[in-house]
Amino acid sequence: MYSAAFAWARAISYVEEQLGALITTTWLDDAEIIGLEDDKLIICSPSDFRREQIRRNCQRYIEEALKELYKRDIQLVVWGRSELQEHRDTKAIGPVWIRDPNFSFENFIAGTSNPIPLRAAIHVARHPGDPVYDPLYLYGAPGVGKTHLLYAIANAVAERFPEKKLVYVRGEQFTNELVRAIQTSGTMSFKKRYREADVLLVDDIQFIAGKESTQEEFFHTFNHLYEHGKQIVITSDRRPSDMATLEDRLKGRFGVGVMVQITPPDADTRVLIVRDKAKKLGLGLDEASVEHIAHKLCDDVRQIEGGLHKIRAFHDLSDMPLTVEHITQVLADMGSSGTEAPIDADTVLRYVCRYYGVEQKQIMSQQRSRNVAEPRRVAMYLIRSLTKLSFPDIGRYFGRDHGTVHHAVKKMESDLKSDGGRLAAVLQDIEASIKSNT
């Protein structure tokens, strides 16, 4: 059975395929996953307007994705603040963790690329709280298996130590929950939830960088758990030292345990991965085909999975023979280009909003408050520097004239020279997140 967190991530990806990244982020960015109960996936969105848009525009796609994943009908339930508060009053909340055999140590193919991360994860699952491995910090590019190992640790701990309390959270979700707790005077229950964990699993910690109150709270949460011998496992797309706006005291805390990089699979490991995943999909590939796919799809595991799904679809729909010649035709538009993927305005805007904790509609609006004006200038500046869009193009994107964009970029250039390096660090972190995830 898949975890609620994994199901929600898959559902969001499916909605993006159907409606596009901008629309998906606009309606779902502040939605919080509550759990999976009685064939219902429960999420919470604090905005009345967004809840209506989710039900009207996104619900059928989310339920389609859930049905594909679970092979049965799963209903999406969208709560507001009142329903969430009622739930909190009667039950301690947290992502429901259901043991999922799809994320185990046995089916993580380390090969010759990543035996050390696998061994470290297994050790933590067998000996949670071992001070030498606390925290365990796993970092690497998207698609290399960080979340797989995080889930595998949770599944193994839940099986071996059913009495231990597991808490899983994404860095971005931790920030959103803290903000809501402050707004609703719920900070005590927030602190209790995380500080009573026996094993705290934090995915994508990079999204707390630059957020002062979030880092303050996480610092104290980390210290409390660490001092009481509780296990902390963290994943990120890069090392703490590469996060310019992460506080030095957190960089120091993250480095007291074991820090391991998960690297993209090498050629021999890719062959093992292709062979294993093709077998699970029922694809009878000969060795020449396996090696061709492993050579063609060399970026990460997600790309290999996508390529095999595409081959399976063509094979099912057209009785395509599973030969190297036909597989080459199917995968013609896939493979590593040897260059970074192009970055578009939607991607830049999404990551700027994540960093600052603002909604895209706020940046697109006419609001001039500082908490919106700076993110807007940063977005314009980064779109100008990371894409091929001209000032008029960017102006049209934001619904403004090119002069407004030109002024914003010039002000950013001026501020970068006079603010003591703060903005430069912000730009560095946002750009690093964008490039490591595209």
C-alpha angles and dihedrals in degrees: 000000000000121000119250091242092054092046091051091050090051091047092052091050090052092049089051089054091052103038106017133252097277095055092042093052092044094057103028106031096099096036113121123209110233103176151280114273131164096344091313126114107208123205132169127221116179095206119085090206094050092047089056092048092049091052093044102040109018110028098083092050092047091050090048089055092047092050091051090050100043099028090230138073114284118184121219113225117193116201131193128212094279094055091045093051091049089051091050091051092057104031139024106248131219136129109299108244114210117179108254120195089200088075109051136128089245094062096041102102105211096167113168092320105066115015093129097056089048093050091047092051092048091050092052091049091052097041109026111187097027100155092220090060098037110136106020107201117194119187137174146115121303115281099028096107108267094134091042090060092043091054092043090056091050093048092048094046091048090053098043098036108027090167093064120097113234121200121186123187139159117233091242091048091051089057094047093048092049092052091050091046090054092047093049098038090247100127094118094057089043092054092044093053094056100032093054092058119118090196120023115195115192119187121199097004089178089084093071092060113113094018105112101193093043092051090047092053094043090050091057092042090051092049093049094051094041093050090050094051096251121152120251122190119185133184128194141162091242145013119284090245089061093058104091096193098042110111115253092234090060092046087055094048093049090053098054094084131036120316116192132176120221107211131200111272117268123230096274092046091049089056090054091048094049092048093049097045093043089054091051090051091051093246112150098209122174119226094260091056092046092053092045092054092046090052095045098045104048105142104084146318094274090058090051091050091049092050093049092048089052091050090048091051094051090045092052097042101043106018087244112187112244096237129135090248095055094040089053090056093049093049096042093113094045134072138079115309092196090238136084116274113258115264119223134197094256091057094048092048092048093054094044089053091048092051096049097034094235131130122251092235088060092055091046091049129085093254113135102187114129094247088061103029096060096048088048092053091045091051092049092047094049094044088053093049100038102039136046093244118129126223091264090048092052091045091055090047091056095037092248137108123266092251091064091053092046090051091049092051092047091049090051090052090051094047091049089061096047111035100074098252099302096118092042089057091048092051091047093054096045093046091048091052092049095048095043092053101043 
